[in-house]
Amino acid sequence: MIETERLLIKRLEPEDLSWLIELRTPDAVNRYMGGPEMQNAEALAKRLPFYLECYEKFGFGFSTMTLKSTGEMIGTSGLQPLEESGEIEVGYNLAEEYWRQGFGFECAYAWLKYGFETAGLERIVAVCHTDNVGSWRIMEKCGMRYERTGEHYGMECLFYAITPDEFLKSKHDDISIRLG
């Protein structure tokens, strides 16, 4: 679906469930994603149909991220509607060993580009736990602006947003993205 300099981003498939559980159950990862109550085998098995349904309804959804250099799946990212508002959210999560290497920015920027240039979206939002400094810094680097602090999935979160015009102003010419 999307190719960046270092990543292949492809549709999440039903057979990816066991890998998704392995990715999201470590405390370091799930603490920013609703905790073990939302990121466990049973909860993820229930959530998977929502991820897959997004592709049918919108033409996009959460996807696997694979390193082009090794073929290893390192995280998920994508666009999906927020359940509370229906607004389209860009989201991303990585296995802890891949934090602070630029992959979060690379995938988030690619999804914003896809959302505006391919899907024709007029606004994209992002939500992160207030303590997840790395995530909100990615949002800001992508040109997103802080809108408010509020509750999401039972946690206090920061809400960011961006429009196509704002995205164009924050353009990063050094980022190579192929949409397909």
Phi and psi in degrees as a GROMACS rama.xvg file:
@    title "Ramachandran Plot"
@    xaxis  label "Phi"
@    yaxis  label "Psi"
@TYPE xy
-134.43  139.88  ILE-2
-127.133  128.916  GLU-3
-111.846  -175.171  THR-4
-56.5902  -39.3783  GLU-5
-116.943  -8.86464  ARG-6
-125.209  146.497  LEU-7
-110.626  123.441  LEU-8
-113.283  115.887  ILE-9
-129.213  154.422  LYS-10
-49.7604  134.103  ARG-11
-69.3338  134.418  LEU-12
-117.381  157.839  GLU-13
-54.2597  -35.3976  PRO-14
-72.3777  -4.53509  GLU-15
-86.1854  -0.241081  ASP-16
-57.9251  -48.3662  LEU-17
-62.7919  -38.337  SER-18
-64.7454  -41.783  TRP-19
-61.1975  -41.8552  LEU-20
-61.7371  -46.4796  ILE-21
-60.9371  -39.4581  GLU-22
-66.4244  -43.8596  LEU-23
-97.1942  -6.35613  ARG-24
-84.757  -21.4495  THR-25
-61.0632  139.837  PRO-26
-55.4577  -38.7887  ASP-27
-59.8031  -33.6597  ALA-28
-86.6025  -48.7159  VAL-29
-76.3935  -15.6572  ASN-30
-61.815  -24.8355  ARG-31
-98.1235  2.83889  TYR-32
-125.367  36.2852  MET-33
91.954  0.052604  GLY-34
75.3988  -175.381  GLY-35
-63.6412  -19.6252  PRO-36
-65.2577  -32.1411  GLU-37
-103.5  -16.5741  MET-38
-121.077  66.8931  GLN-39
-134.181  172.022  ASN-40
-56.4705  -47.1137  ALA-41
-65.8534  -46.3341  GLU-42
-64.2309  -40.8003  ALA-43
-70.2825  -34.6591  LEU-44
-63.6341  -36.2974  ALA-45
-73.0689  -31.1979  LYS-46
-80.1279  -29.4673  ARG-47
-52.4625  -44.3003  LEU-48
-58.7016  -34.9031  PRO-49
-62.349  -46.5271  PHE-50
-58.2537  -44.5671  TYR-51
-70.0129  -37.1456  LEU-52
-64.2868  -30.9186  GLU-53
-58.2184  -38.2944  CYS-54
-61.652  -41.9994  TYR-55
-68.7779  -40.9223  GLU-56
-78.4038  -39.2091  LYS-57
-118.314  -17.3692  PHE-58
86.3622  5.0724  GLY-59
-149.29  167.06  PHE-60
179.246  -171.081  GLY-61
-70.1436  143.871  PHE-62
-136.807  160.31  SER-63
-82.4489  148.763  THR-64
-115.582  124.097  MET-65
-120.156  135.638  THR-66
-69.2949  125.819  LEU-67
-63.6274  -34.3876  LYS-68
-70.6574  -28.9821  SER-69
-125.334  -17.5007  THR-70
81.3771  4.74953  GLY-71
-80.2296  133.687  GLU-72
-80.6055  126.969  MET-73
-117.448  -8.65298  ILE-74
175.288  -173.311  GLY-75
-127.667  155.093  THR-76
-158.863  165.011  SER-77
160.48  -172.253  GLY-78
-116.77  139.242  LEU-79
-159.365  158.22  GLN-80
-77.052  141.839  PRO-81
-72.6837  134.488  LEU-82
-64.4657  -34.0619  GLU-83
-71.7043  -37.821  GLU-84
-120.985  -19.1329  SER-85
81.6241  -5.60163  GLY-86
-64.5279  149.872  GLU-87
-83.9824  126.757  ILE-88
-108.357  139.561  GLU-89
-94.37  133.433  VAL-90
-138.448  160.499  GLY-91
-161.925  145.688  TYR-92
-151.716  145.735  ASN-93
-127.75  152.058  LEU-94
-59.8054  143.006  ALA-95
-54.3146  -34.6622  GLU-96
-67.8674  -8.74808  GLU-97
-108.758  8.03217  TYR-98
-68.8753  155.105  TRP-99
59.1584  33.3816  ARG-100
-123.454  9.95685  GLN-101
87.3746  -1.22347  GLY-102
-69.1586  -36.6181  PHE-103
-60.9017  -47.0185  GLY-104
-63.8212  -44.4717  PHE-105
-58.5134  -45.6505  GLU-106
-74.8513  -40.3897  CYS-107
-61.9357  -44.2583  ALA-108
-63.1192  -41.1853  TYR-109
-62.2697  -41.8498  ALA-110
-68.5709  -35.968  TRP-111
-63.3163  -44.2314  LEU-112
-59.5132  -46.9  LYS-113
-60.3926  -46.5499  TYR-114
-59.7409  -42.1175  GLY-115
-84.1514  -43.274  PHE-116
-86.7111  -28.0816  GLU-117
-106.999  -47.9059  THR-118
-84.7523  -13.5875  ALA-119
69.4914  29.4187  GLY-120
-70.8809  150.137  LEU-121
-99.1157  -12.1535  GLU-122
-165.336  141.381  ARG-123
-132.061  137.825  ILE-124
-112.279  167.639  VAL-125
-146.17  146.863  ALA-126
-133.577  135.939  VAL-127
-147.121  154.772  CYS-128
-58.0511  141.8  HIS-129
-59.2203  -28.8837  THR-130
-83.9315  -7.58961  ASP-131
-86.6457  73.4755  ASN-132
-57.7176  -41.8577  VAL-133
-57.8637  -40.6054  GLY-134
-69.8684  -45.9005  SER-135
-71.4575  -23.5699  TRP-136
-69.0467  -36.1915  ARG-137
-61.5247  -45.5505  ILE-138
-57.9204  -45.5536  MET-139
-66.9891  -39.3815  GLU-140
-63.1016  -31.6382  LYS-141
-75.863  -6.72878  CYS-142
96.2773  4.68129  GLY-143
-73.4778  151.848  MET-144
-115.797  143.48  ARG-145
-65.5991  134.095  TYR-146
-111.842  -43.3468  GLU-147
-170.765  169.793  ARG-148
-113.061  134.684  THR-149
-163.622  -177.876  GLY-150
-89.2333  138.759  GLU-151
-149.173  128.784  HIS-152
51.2706  36.306  TYR-153
75.4924  12.0296  GLY-154
-124.883  153.3  MET-155
-76.5275  124.865  GLU-156
-132.895  159.708  CYS-157
-96.8401  138.373  LEU-158
-113.371  127.725  PHE-159
-120.648  162.306  TYR-160
-153.552  162.969  ALA-161
-154.839  147.311  ILE-162
-109.888  168.542  THR-163
-58.0111  -41.2943  PRO-164
-62.9233  -42.3546  ASP-165
-65.1374  -37.6981  GLU-166
-63.3845  -43.3907  PHE-167
-60.2408  -37.1394  LEU-168
-68.5346  -25.7502  LYS-169
-98.4944  14.3609  SER-170
-51.84  135.4  LYS-171
-111.955  99.3172  HIS-172
-68.508  -15.5599  ASP-173
-82.6443  -4.46198  ASP-174
-96.7525  120.376  ILE-175
-97.0965  121.087  SER-176
-133.855  131.621  ILE-177
-114.869  120.502  ARG-178
-96.7563  140.022  LEU-179
